[in-house]
Structures are given as structure tokens and as C-alpha cells.
Amino acid sequence: MAESVKNICRTNHLTNLALATIIHSCESNIRNYKNGKYLILITFLIELHLKFNYSIDWILGKTSNKYITKKLIEV
């Protein structure tokens, strides 16, 4: 997960503060996520998914598929 957060910042040219603002967190939380000191809160995980369309499984390090490619359930 730490590598995913680092990748999100790098890919989107975001500072820790900028990412924290986007997901309604604080800069120290982002730093601790990137250092592996904290596990990401589910609310922040959902925010990352919604704002950037990254797969939650990818953020958690469970798959190499970064983006969601299709809907599993049609509403």
C-alpha cells in the first residue's frame, strides 16, 4: 500500500499536502502512509478510488491492475 500511495503522488505530480487536501486528510497521514507506519483508513481508500479511479485492490497491493476496466454490476 505504501508503494501505491507513493505512485499516486508521483504519477499525478502531487505533494503530500496536495494529496491530503484531495482526500480530506492531513499531510502527516500521507507521509505515514508512504512510510508504511499507518494503514490507510477505509474512508481515504474510497476517496483515492473515487478521485483517481484507481482499483482498491491495486491501492492495497493485491493486483497489478491499476484501473478498473469494467463494471461488474450494472445498475
Z-matrix of the N, CA and C atoms (Angstrom, degrees):
N
C 1 1.429
C 2 1.520 1 111.75
N 3 1.295 2 117.41 1 -38.10
C 4 1.461 3 120.63 2 179.64
C 5 1.525 4 110.88 3 -59.47
N 6 1.335 5 115.98 4 -42.11
C 7 1.469 6 119.61 5 179.42
C 8 1.519 7 111.50 6 -65.19
N 9 1.317 8 117.62 7 -34.95
C 10 1.467 9 121.08 8 178.43
C 11 1.529 10 110.78 9 -64.68
N 12 1.317 11 116.51 10 -43.74
C 13 1.472 12 119.86 11 179.52
C 14 1.527 13 109.69 12 -64.79
N 15 1.325 14 117.29 13 -41.03
C 16 1.468 15 120.29 14 176.04
C 17 1.523 16 110.50 15 -61.00
N 18 1.331 17 116.17 16 -43.50
C 19 1.461 18 121.55 17 179.83
C 20 1.521 19 111.48 18 -62.78
N 21 1.324 20 117.34 19 -41.50
C 22 1.468 21 121.42 20 178.57
C 23 1.519 22 110.06 21 -60.46
N 24 1.313 23 117.76 22 -45.27
C 25 1.468 24 121.19 23 179.07
C 26 1.529 25 110.90 24 -63.91
N 27 1.306 26 116.31 25 -46.23
C 28 1.462 27 121.08 26 -178.07
C 29 1.528 28 111.13 27 -64.58
N 30 1.310 29 117.73 28 -49.03
C 31 1.459 30 122.94 29 -176.63
C 32 1.528 31 112.20 30 -63.55
N 33 1.329 32 116.24 31 -37.31
C 34 1.460 33 120.92 32 -176.27
C 35 1.531 34 112.93 33 -99.21
N 36 1.331 35 116.30 34 7.68
C 37 1.471 36 122.48 35 178.37
C 38 1.534 37 111.07 36 53.98
N 39 1.330 38 114.76 37 51.08
C 40 1.457 39 121.03 38 -177.77
C 41 1.517 40 111.25 39 -112.71
N 42 1.297 41 115.78 40 138.99
C 43 1.462 42 120.68 41 170.07
C 44 1.527 43 107.57 42 -80.17
N 45 1.311 44 116.11 43 169.27
C 46 1.462 45 119.59 44 175.77
C 47 1.528 46 110.59 45 -59.02
N 48 1.313 47 116.54 46 -41.29
C 49 1.464 48 120.72 47 -179.82
C 50 1.524 49 111.30 48 -65.01
N 51 1.327 50 117.49 49 -41.35
C 52 1.467 51 120.64 50 -179.78
C 53 1.529 52 110.49 51 -63.95
N 54 1.333 53 117.01 52 -44.73
C 55 1.461 54 119.55 53 178.69
C 56 1.523 55 110.49 54 -64.82
N 57 1.312 56 117.11 55 -41.11
C 58 1.466 57 120.99 56 178.63
C 59 1.528 58 110.58 57 -59.22
N 60 1.305 59 117.06 58 -41.59
C 61 1.466 60 121.14 59 178.85
C 62 1.527 61 110.69 60 -63.58
N 63 1.321 62 116.38 61 -42.74
C 64 1.472 63 121.02 62 -178.44
C 65 1.528 64 111.76 63 -63.08
N 66 1.329 65 117.03 64 -41.18
C 67 1.466 66 119.56 65 -176.56
C 68 1.529 67 112.59 66 -99.68
N 69 1.317 68 116.95 67 11.87
C 70 1.473 69 122.76 68 175.98
C 71 1.524 70 111.59 69 60.14
N 72 1.326 71 114.82 70 50.42
C 73 1.455 72 121.93 71 178.40
C 74 1.526 73 107.90 72 -126.48
N 75 1.307 74 116.72 73 -159.09
C 76 1.467 75 120.03 74 175.59
C 77 1.531 76 108.85 75 -127.53
N 78 1.305 77 114.81 76 159.42
C 79 1.457 78 121.62 77 -175.51
C 80 1.530 79 112.33 78 -58.37
N 81 1.312 80 117.42 79 -39.26
C 82 1.468 81 119.63 80 -178.97
C 83 1.534 82 111.37 81 -65.93
N 84 1.332 83 117.63 82 -34.04
C 85 1.472 84 119.14 83 175.94
C 86 1.518 85 110.51 84 -63.44
N 87 1.319 86 117.54 85 -44.56
C 88 1.462 87 121.27 86 179.93
C 89 1.526 88 109.63 87 -60.37
N 90 1.308 89 116.32 88 -45.45
C 91 1.469 90 121.13 89 178.85
C 92 1.537 91 110.17 90 -59.19
N 93 1.328 92 116.70 91 -43.02
C 94 1.462 93 120.52 92 179.75
C 95 1.524 94 112.28 93 -69.96
N 96 1.332 95 118.27 94 -33.39
C 97 1.474 96 120.70 95 173.95
C 98 1.527 97 109.09 96 -63.72
N 99 1.330 98 116.66 97 -45.41
C 100 1.467 99 121.37 98 -177.62
C 101 1.524 100 112.07 99 -66.55
N 102 1.317 101 117.32 100 -30.64
C 103 1.463 102 121.86 101 179.00
C 104 1.523 103 112.63 102 -86.85
N 105 1.333 104 116.83 103 -4.77
C 106 1.455 105 120.68 104 -179.26
C 107 1.514 106 114.37 105 76.75
N 108 1.327 107 117.90 106 13.45
C 109 1.463 108 121.08 107 -179.83
C 110 1.524 109 111.79 108 -79.24
N 111 1.326 110 117.08 109 -31.33
C 112 1.466 111 122.33 110 179.41
C 113 1.512 112 109.43 111 -118.16
N 114 1.313 113 115.65 112 146.68
C 115 1.451 114 121.10 113 166.25
C 116 1.528 115 106.80 114 -84.96
N 117 1.317 116 116.62 115 145.23
C 118 1.454 117 120.15 116 -176.19
C 119 1.526 118 110.13 117 -72.89
N 120 1.314 119 116.12 118 137.52
C 121 1.458 120 120.95 119 176.83
C 122 1.521 121 109.78 120 -71.17
N 123 1.307 122 116.84 121 147.69
C 124 1.462 123 120.98 122 -177.78
C 125 1.527 124 111.18 123 -59.02
N 126 1.322 125 118.01 124 -36.57
C 127 1.471 126 120.05 125 179.63
C 128 1.524 127 111.13 126 -63.59
N 129 1.315 128 117.75 127 -38.44
C 130 1.459 129 121.15 128 178.87
C 131 1.527 130 110.60 129 -73.62
N 132 1.316 131 116.41 130 -35.37
C 133 1.455 132 121.31 131 176.47
C 134 1.535 133 110.06 132 -60.35
N 135 1.315 134 115.94 133 -45.26
C 136 1.462 135 120.90 134 178.58
C 137 1.517 136 110.53 135 -64.86
N 138 1.318 137 117.86 136 -40.66
C 139 1.472 138 121.40 137 177.70
C 140 1.525 139 111.31 138 -60.19
N 141 1.326 140 117.38 139 -44.06
C 142 1.464 141 120.72 140 177.73
C 143 1.522 142 110.71 141 -60.61
N 144 1.310 143 115.71 142 -42.69
C 145 1.463 144 120.03 143 178.37
C 146 1.530 145 110.81 144 -62.55
N 147 1.311 146 117.51 145 -48.50
C 148 1.458 147 121.20 146 -176.38
C 149 1.527 148 112.92 147 -68.23
N 150 1.317 149 116.82 148 -40.46
C 151 1.475 150 120.28 149 -176.98
C 152 1.518 151 113.10 150 -74.74
N 153 1.342 152 117.37 151 -34.70
C 154 1.465 153 120.43 152 -172.66
C 155 1.537 154 113.89 153 -117.40
N 156 1.328 155 117.03 154 -5.34
C 157 1.463 156 122.83 155 -179.45
C 158 1.536 157 112.45 156 63.23
N 159 1.315 158 117.28 157 26.26
C 160 1.455 159 120.77 158 175.30
C 161 1.519 160 109.31 159 -79.64
N 162 1.305 161 116.06 160 146.05
C 163 1.455 162 121.95 161 176.27
C 164 1.532 163 109.18 162 -66.71
N 165 1.312 164 115.66 163 134.50
C 166 1.465 165 119.59 164 176.97
C 167 1.527 166 109.88 165 -61.87
N 168 1.318 167 116.79 166 -38.06
C 169 1.473 168 119.92 167 176.92
C 170 1.529 169 111.15 168 -60.57
N 171 1.335 170 117.39 169 -38.83
C 172 1.462 171 120.82 170 178.54
C 173 1.525 172 110.45 171 -67.03
N 174 1.320 173 116.95 172 -44.40
C 175 1.470 174 120.36 173 179.60
C 176 1.531 175 110.08 174 -58.48
N 177 1.325 176 116.09 175 -38.45
C 178 1.469 177 120.86 176 -179.56
C 179 1.523 178 113.42 177 -81.45
N 180 1.342 179 116.60 178 -2.51
C 181 1.459 180 120.41 179 177.96
C 182 1.520 181 114.05 180 80.12
N 183 1.320 182 117.67 181 20.96
C 184 1.466 183 122.06 182 -177.21
C 185 1.524 184 113.54 183 -94.73
N 186 1.327 185 118.56 184 -11.35
C 187 1.456 186 122.35 185 179.84
C 188 1.524 187 109.71 186 -150.39
N 189 1.312 188 116.22 187 161.34
C 190 1.462 189 120.04 188 176.09
C 191 1.528 190 111.00 189 -94.83
N 192 1.343 191 117.32 190 -4.26
C 193 1.464 192 121.60 191 178.11
C 194 1.522 193 109.57 192 -79.87
N 195 1.320 194 115.64 193 107.49
C 196 1.460 195 121.29 194 -173.16
C 197 1.527 196 112.84 195 -73.19
N 198 1.319 197 116.26 196 -36.62
C 199 1.456 198 120.23 197 -174.42
C 200 1.523 199 111.27 198 -114.39
N 201 1.290 200 115.14 199 153.57
C 202 1.458 201 121.28 200 173.51
C 203 1.515 202 106.98 201 -78.94
N 204 1.316 203 116.74 202 127.03
C 205 1.451 204 119.91 203 -174.13
C 206 1.522 205 113.80 204 -102.84
N 207 1.328 206 118.03 205 -20.61
C 208 1.462 207 119.26 206 177.03
C 209 1.512 208 109.38 207 -155.52
N 210 1.316 209 114.62 208 156.27
C 211 1.458 210 120.01 209 176.77
C 212 1.514 211 108.65 210 -81.77
N 213 1.300 212 116.49 211 137.67
C 214 1.456 213 120.77 212 177.84
C 215 1.519 214 111.34 213 -84.21
N 216 1.327 215 116.21 214 -30.60
C 217 1.452 216 121.35 215 -179.51
C 218 1.521 217 108.90 216 -127.44
N 219 1.276 218 116.44 217 125.80
C 220 1.461 219 121.52 218 175.41
C 221 1.524 220 107.98 219 -89.54
N 222 1.314 221 116.36 220 135.01
C 223 1.471 222 121.19 221 179.69
C 224 1.498 223 109.45 222 -99.69
